């Protein structure tokens, strides 16, 4: 049974789109808007590009759905907005990214956005607190923490091709 495939696409000025293709080859996407709302889109089975249904959820509705989908023992604070106004997000480095093969310091994420890359997730494992000389690779997922604006600016930087 093949594993589900997830693709993350930064949407500058909007948020982040998460596309999921299930083991049954069904396509659904979630757009995480900057204001905390979400849009859930489900696509036709015979045409994965044709949207069959779209539903916009408020931030409280989104939180309720997350509670329903997340096991009780799972920490709700993982990649979640805090009372301090900080946000943590997963941002992917694509294979065609300008940053593929370059060092983290070249991105100037911390300097230009105030957001911090606190870890890099790679197939070989997690790299906590990567240094500026850490070499990025396509497929890396960066865990970035900062203000909503800072994290969005970091997503814009990482989305450069």
C-alpha positions as CSV (number, residue, x, y, z in Angstrom):
1,X,0.0,0.0,0.0
2,X,1.7,3.3,-1.1
3,X,2.0,6.0,1.4
4,X,0.0,9.2,1.0
5,X,1.9,12.0,-0.7
6,X,1.9,15.6,0.7
7,X,3.1,18.6,-1.2
8,X,3.5,22.0,0.4
9,X,3.3,25.2,-1.7
10,X,3.9,28.7,-0.3
11,X,1.3,31.1,-1.5
12,X,2.8,34.6,-0.9
13,X,0.4,37.0,0.5
14,X,-2.2,34.2,1.2
15,X,-0.6,31.5,3.2
16,X,0.4,27.9,2.4
17,X,-1.3,25.2,0.4
18,X,-1.0,21.6,1.5
19,X,-1.9,19.0,-1.2
20,X,-2.5,15.4,-0.3
21,X,-2.8,12.5,-2.6
22,X,-4.2,9.5,-0.8
23,X,-3.3,5.8,-1.4
24,X,-6.6,5.7,-3.4
25,X,-5.3,8.5,-5.6
26,X,-7.8,11.0,-4.3
27,X,-6.7,14.6,-4.1
28,X,-7.5,17.1,-1.4
29,X,-5.9,20.4,-0.4
30,X,-6.0,22.7,2.5
31,X,-5.1,26.3,2.1
32,X,-3.8,27.7,5.4
33,X,-4.6,31.4,5.2
34,X,-2.6,34.1,7.0
35,X,-5.6,35.0,9.2
36,X,-5.9,31.5,10.7
37,X,-8.8,30.4,8.5
38,X,-8.5,27.3,6.3
39,X,-10.1,26.3,3.0
40,X,-10.5,22.6,2.4
41,X,-10.9,21.5,-1.2
42,X,-11.9,18.0,-2.4
43,X,-11.4,17.0,-6.0
44,X,-13.3,14.7,-8.4
45,X,-11.9,11.1,-8.4
46,X,-11.9,11.0,-12.2
47,X,-10.3,14.4,-12.6
48,X,-7.9,15.3,-9.7
49,X,-7.7,18.9,-11.0
50,X,-11.5,19.6,-10.9
51,X,-12.7,20.8,-7.5
52,X,-15.8,18.9,-6.4
53,X,-16.3,20.8,-3.1
54,X,-14.7,23.7,-1.3
55,X,-15.3,24.6,2.4
56,X,-14.0,27.7,4.2
57,X,-13.4,27.2,7.9
58,X,-13.0,29.9,10.6
59,X,-10.1,29.7,13.0
60,X,-12.3,28.1,15.7
61,X,-13.8,25.6,13.3
62,X,-10.3,24.7,12.1
63,X,-9.2,24.2,15.7
64,X,-12.2,21.9,16.3
65,X,-11.4,19.9,13.2
66,X,-7.8,19.6,14.3
67,X,-8.9,18.3,17.7
68,X,-11.1,15.7,15.9
69,X,-8.3,14.5,13.7
70,X,-5.5,14.6,16.3
71,X,-5.1,11.8,18.9
72,X,-5.5,12.9,22.5
73,X,-1.9,12.1,23.3
74,X,-0.6,14.4,20.5
75,X,0.7,17.7,21.7
76,X,-1.6,20.5,20.5
77,X,1.3,23.0,20.7
78,X,3.3,21.5,17.8
79,X,3.3,23.9,14.9
80,X,0.6,26.0,16.4
81,X,0.1,29.7,17.1
82,X,1.0,30.7,20.7
83,X,-0.4,33.4,22.9
84,X,2.8,35.3,22.3
85,X,1.9,35.8,18.6
86,X,4.5,33.4,17.3
87,X,3.9,30.8,14.6
88,X,5.8,27.6,13.7
89,X,5.5,26.3,10.2
90,X,7.0,23.6,8.0
91,X,8.5,25.1,4.8
92,X,9.8,22.9,2.1
93,X,12.9,23.5,-0.1
94,X,11.9,22.3,-3.6
95,X,14.3,20.5,-5.9
96,X,14.2,23.5,-8.3
97,X,14.7,26.0,-5.5
98,X,17.4,28.7,-5.7
99,X,18.6,27.4,-2.3
100,X,19.0,23.7,-3.3
101,X,22.7,23.0,-2.6
102,X,23.4,26.3,-0.9
103,X,24.0,27.1,2.7
104,X,21.3,28.3,5.1
105,X,23.1,31.5,5.8
106,X,22.8,32.5,2.1
107,X,19.0,32.7,2.5
108,X,19.3,35.5,5.1
109,X,16.0,34.4,6.6
110,X,16.8,35.4,10.1
111,X,18.4,38.7,9.1
112,X,15.7,39.7,6.6
113,X,12.6,38.3,8.3
114,X,13.3,37.9,12.0
115,X,12.1,34.3,11.8
116,X,14.3,31.5,12.9
117,X,15.0,28.1,11.3
118,X,15.0,25.9,14.4
119,X,15.3,22.5,12.6
120,X,15.7,20.9,9.3
121,X,13.9,17.6,8.5
122,X,15.5,15.4,6.0
123,X,15.0,11.7,5.0
124,X,18.2,10.9,6.9
125,X,16.8,12.5,10.1
126,X,16.3,15.8,11.9
127,X,18.9,18.4,12.3
128,X,18.1,20.6,15.3
129,X,19.4,24.2,15.4
130,X,21.1,24.2,12.0
131,X,24.1,26.6,11.7
132,X,24.4,29.2,8.9
133,X,26.8,26.9,7.1
134,X,24.3,24.0,6.9
135,X,23.9,23.0,3.3
136,X,20.2,22.8,2.1
137,X,18.9,20.1,-0.2
138,X,15.8,19.7,-2.3
139,X,13.1,18.0,-0.2
140,X,14.4,19.4,3.1
141,X,11.6,20.7,5.4
142,X,12.6,23.7,7.5
143,X,10.8,24.3,10.8
144,X,10.6,28.1,11.0
145,X,9.4,30.1,14.0
146,X,8.5,33.8,14.1
147,X,5.7,36.2,13.7
148,X,3.1,35.4,11.1
149,X,4.6,38.1,8.8
150,X,8.2,36.8,9.4
151,X,7.3,33.2,8.6
152,X,5.4,34.3,5.5
153,X,8.4,36.3,4.3
154,X,10.6,33.2,5.0
155,X,8.2,31.2,2.8
156,X,8.5,33.7,0.0
157,X,12.4,33.6,0.2
158,X,12.3,29.7,0.2
159,X,9.9,29.7,-2.7
160,X,12.3,31.4,-5.0
161,X,13.4,29.4,-8.0
